[in-house]
Amino acid sequence: METTRRVQVGSVAVGGGAPVAVQSMLSCPTDDPEACLAQIEALHAVGCEIVRLAIPRADVLDGFGEVCARSPLPVVADIHFDYRLALGAIERGAAKLRINPGNIGSEKKVDAVIEAAGAAGIPIRIGVNAGSLELHLREKEGWTLSEKLVESARLAVAHFEQRGFRDIVVSAKAHDVVQTVETYRLLSAELPEVPLHIGITEAGTIRQGTVKSAVGLGILLSEGIGDTMRVSLTGDVTEEVRVAWEILASLGLRRRSPELISCPTCGRTQIDLVGLANEVQSRLETIQSPLKVAVMGCVVNGPGEARDADVGVAGGDGEGAVFAHGKVLRRVPEDEIVDALFEEIGRLVP
């Protein structure tokens, strides 16, 4: 994919060769600024870079403004149906808007939003979906849904650009993985200069949503498609960010925390490998460094199979071998394995 245009969302660059930005959406009421800010802090702590907040009514705009003023992350206003909410969000400090031109109303109303965003110097994400496709596209025979979504996005982008507004990001998400991949491939070909926000919408609860997102977003990112991403999960919003980072790290695109390499256990395992791996994983969450850390079940193959790990442990009969890059450093009793491992990690990450 050709390099897209760069769009600035507060302090975060999206597109133009910038790293894929990780974002999430707050689940707390917009009229409770303290709850929103607490959730933003939790998201920030796990690596979220952009947050989005729904603006369902005019009476939440002042709360939105307080969140924008105090947030450590740029805040995107999520707007549907009423263009006046977009104008109010811009006035109160939104770093970006997310609108669906198909449900905002007349062209005149869309133009009012474009003009206000242009004057404020903030970008707009054009988010199209099947539920609000233009009538002439919805009834078009012989076109797939993906083709209809892409044409809707193309028409919206053309209108924005005719108005002189080019700070655009586009999304066209679906809950179906194959359909989402097809849609974004078409979008990337049709609008090669426009940054794309990718995600599998309504992906489901933690396990199902993680699998669907990893498959769909992994395919797109591996093909160079996507400038910013949200993993949509029904659950704790911080899990969205953790999963997003794992997807990026698995593809070698970005990493902010250690990678845990652990084997699935077998008949040679003589220690509580599952408990050991879970404890190591928990303690690694406080470390921000792209280390590779291995937890292997036996000393027969452990150091060899994980020789590319910066540091690791391999279990034995009541003991464990601590190793680095395949070389055994020392052996310790089973109840000292985790502490010994983190002593070595401490030498690598002061």
Order of alpha helices (4+ residues) and beta strands (2+ residues): beta-beta-beta-alpha-beta-alpha-beta-alpha-beta-alpha-alpha-beta-alpha-alpha-beta-alpha-beta-alpha-beta-alpha-beta-alpha-beta-alpha-beta-beta-beta-alpha
